[in-house]
Amino acid sequence: MSPALPARPKTTLLAGVHVFQPGKPYWWQWPTILSCDAPSVAVAWQWMFARAARVELGAHHHAILFAAVWIIYAADRWLEGWRLAPGQVKTQRHYFYQRHRWPLFSLWVAVLVAGLGLALTRLATPEIRSGFLLLAPVLLYTLSHQFLHRHHPWRAPKELCV
């Protein structure tokens, strides 16, 4: 029987605080690193609201919402990864987006095309109109957060704006 190898440390403990080590995420961080946490929560809420309202949703509704939220979330992280200098990165997700920028951009375009295609072929016209109405405030928020008020001392916290 061979001796067990010690586990590779994922972070360093310094004065009781874990210090970020790029590229060494814990297994449970992967949903966040891949930007699948917010879309999963959105689909869970969609399912619960539909069930409470006794509305039947097809799998395409869940897939379209997942794709839409992932596109927004990934775009925000992609832009943040682009804007941060390597020494400023403090999270595994930003490190991942910075390191895999162009493959993630290609995936982003593919998910955008697939989501739009699915929406345009499976959703009713009122659903499409409603989706485009939501597009304006989402784009406004994302662009304002990334380019206008990101470092402004009077800006509201990102979590409240969302």
C-alpha positions as CSV (number, residue, x, y, z in Angstrom):
1,M,0.0,0.0,0.0
2,S,1.5,3.3,-1.1
3,P,1.4,6.3,1.3
4,A,-1.3,8.9,0.5
5,L,-0.1,12.1,-1.1
6,P,-0.9,15.3,0.8
7,A,-3.6,17.4,-0.7
8,R,-2.4,20.3,-2.8
9,P,-3.3,23.5,-0.9
10,K,-5.8,25.6,-2.9
11,T,-5.2,28.8,-0.8
12,T,-2.7,30.0,1.6
13,L,-3.8,31.0,5.1
14,L,-2.3,34.3,6.1
15,A,-3.4,35.8,9.4
16,G,-6.6,33.8,9.3
17,V,-7.5,34.9,5.7
18,H,-7.4,32.7,2.6
19,V,-5.1,34.3,0.0
20,F,-6.2,33.9,-3.7
21,Q,-4.0,31.5,-5.7
22,P,-4.7,31.8,-9.5
23,G,-5.8,28.6,-11.3
24,K,-6.3,26.5,-8.2
25,P,-10.1,26.5,-7.6
26,Y,-12.0,24.2,-5.3
27,W,-14.3,21.7,-7.0
28,W,-17.4,23.5,-5.8
29,Q,-16.2,26.8,-7.4
30,W,-16.7,25.5,-10.9
31,P,-20.4,26.5,-11.3
32,T,-19.4,30.0,-10.5
33,I,-16.2,30.0,-12.5
34,L,-18.2,28.8,-15.6
35,S,-21.0,31.4,-14.9
36,C,-23.6,28.7,-14.4
37,D,-24.7,29.7,-10.9
38,A,-27.0,32.7,-11.8
39,P,-28.6,31.0,-14.8
40,S,-29.4,27.9,-12.7
41,V,-31.0,30.1,-10.0
42,A,-33.0,32.0,-12.7
43,V,-34.3,28.7,-14.1
44,A,-35.2,27.5,-10.6
45,W,-37.1,30.7,-9.9
46,Q,-38.8,30.5,-13.3
47,W,-39.9,26.9,-12.6
48,M,-41.2,27.8,-9.1
49,F,-43.1,30.9,-10.4
50,A,-44.6,29.0,-13.3
51,R,-45.7,26.2,-10.9
52,A,-47.2,28.7,-8.4
53,A,-49.1,30.4,-11.3
54,R,-50.1,27.1,-12.8
55,V,-48.5,28.0,-16.1
56,E,-47.1,25.2,-18.3
57,L,-43.6,25.9,-19.6
58,G,-41.7,23.9,-22.1
59,A,-38.1,22.9,-21.9
60,H,-37.3,25.5,-24.5
61,H,-38.4,28.2,-22.0
62,H,-35.9,27.0,-19.5
63,A,-33.1,26.7,-22.1
64,I,-33.8,30.2,-23.4
65,L,-33.7,31.7,-20.0
66,F,-30.6,29.8,-19.0
67,A,-28.9,31.0,-22.2
68,A,-30.0,34.6,-21.8
69,V,-28.8,34.9,-18.2
70,W,-25.6,33.1,-19.0
71,I,-24.9,35.5,-21.9
72,I,-25.4,38.5,-19.7
73,Y,-23.4,37.1,-16.8
74,A,-20.6,35.9,-19.0
75,A,-20.4,39.2,-20.9
76,D,-20.0,41.0,-17.6
77,R,-17.3,38.7,-16.4
78,W,-15.6,38.7,-19.8
79,L,-15.4,42.5,-19.7
80,E,-14.2,42.5,-16.1
81,G,-11.5,40.0,-17.0
82,W,-10.5,42.2,-20.0
83,R,-10.2,45.3,-17.8
84,L,-8.3,43.8,-14.9
85,A,-4.5,43.7,-15.0
86,P,-3.2,40.2,-14.1
87,G,-2.0,41.5,-10.7
88,Q,-5.5,42.8,-9.9
89,V,-7.3,39.5,-10.3
90,K,-8.6,38.3,-7.0
91,T,-11.1,35.6,-7.9
92,Q,-10.9,32.2,-9.7
93,R,-13.7,33.3,-12.1
94,H,-11.9,36.4,-13.2
95,Y,-8.7,34.5,-13.6
96,F,-10.5,31.9,-15.7
97,Y,-12.1,34.5,-17.9
98,Q,-8.9,36.3,-18.4
99,R,-6.9,33.2,-19.2
100,H,-9.5,31.7,-21.6
101,R,-10.8,35.0,-23.1
102,W,-11.1,34.0,-26.7
103,P,-12.4,30.5,-26.4
104,L,-15.1,31.9,-24.0
105,F,-15.9,34.6,-26.5
106,S,-16.5,32.0,-29.2
107,L,-18.7,30.0,-26.8
108,W,-20.5,33.2,-25.9
109,V,-21.3,33.8,-29.6
110,A,-22.4,30.2,-30.1
111,V,-24.8,30.4,-27.1
112,L,-26.1,33.8,-28.3
113,V,-26.9,32.4,-31.8
114,A,-28.4,29.2,-30.4
115,G,-30.5,31.1,-27.8
116,L,-31.8,33.6,-30.4
117,G,-32.5,30.8,-32.8
118,L,-34.4,28.8,-30.2
119,A,-36.3,31.9,-29.0
120,L,-37.3,33.0,-32.6
121,T,-38.5,29.6,-33.6
122,R,-40.2,28.5,-30.3
123,L,-41.6,31.6,-28.6
124,A,-44.8,33.4,-29.3
125,T,-44.6,37.0,-30.6
126,P,-45.7,38.5,-27.2
127,E,-42.9,36.5,-25.4
128,I,-40.3,37.8,-27.9
129,R,-41.6,41.4,-27.5
130,S,-41.4,41.1,-23.7
131,G,-37.8,39.7,-24.0
132,F,-36.7,42.7,-26.1
133,L,-38.3,45.1,-23.6
134,L,-36.1,43.6,-20.9
135,L,-33.0,43.8,-23.2
136,A,-32.8,47.7,-22.9
137,P,-32.5,47.9,-19.1
138,V,-30.1,45.0,-19.0
139,L,-27.8,46.5,-21.6
140,L,-28.0,49.9,-19.9
141,Y,-27.0,48.4,-16.6
142,T,-24.2,46.3,-17.9
143,L,-22.7,49.1,-20.0
144,S,-23.1,51.7,-17.2
145,H,-21.5,49.4,-14.7
146,Q,-18.6,48.5,-16.9
147,F,-17.8,51.9,-18.4
148,L,-19.4,54.7,-16.5
149,H,-19.8,54.3,-12.7
150,R,-17.6,51.4,-11.9
151,H,-15.2,53.3,-9.7
152,H,-17.5,56.3,-8.9
153,P,-17.5,56.9,-5.1
154,W,-21.3,57.5,-5.1
155,R,-22.4,54.5,-7.1
156,A,-24.9,52.1,-5.6
157,P,-23.6,48.5,-4.9
158,K,-23.7,46.2,-7.9
159,E,-25.9,43.8,-6.1
160,L,-28.6,46.4,-5.5
161,C,-28.5,47.6,-9.1
162,V,-29.0,44.1,-10.4
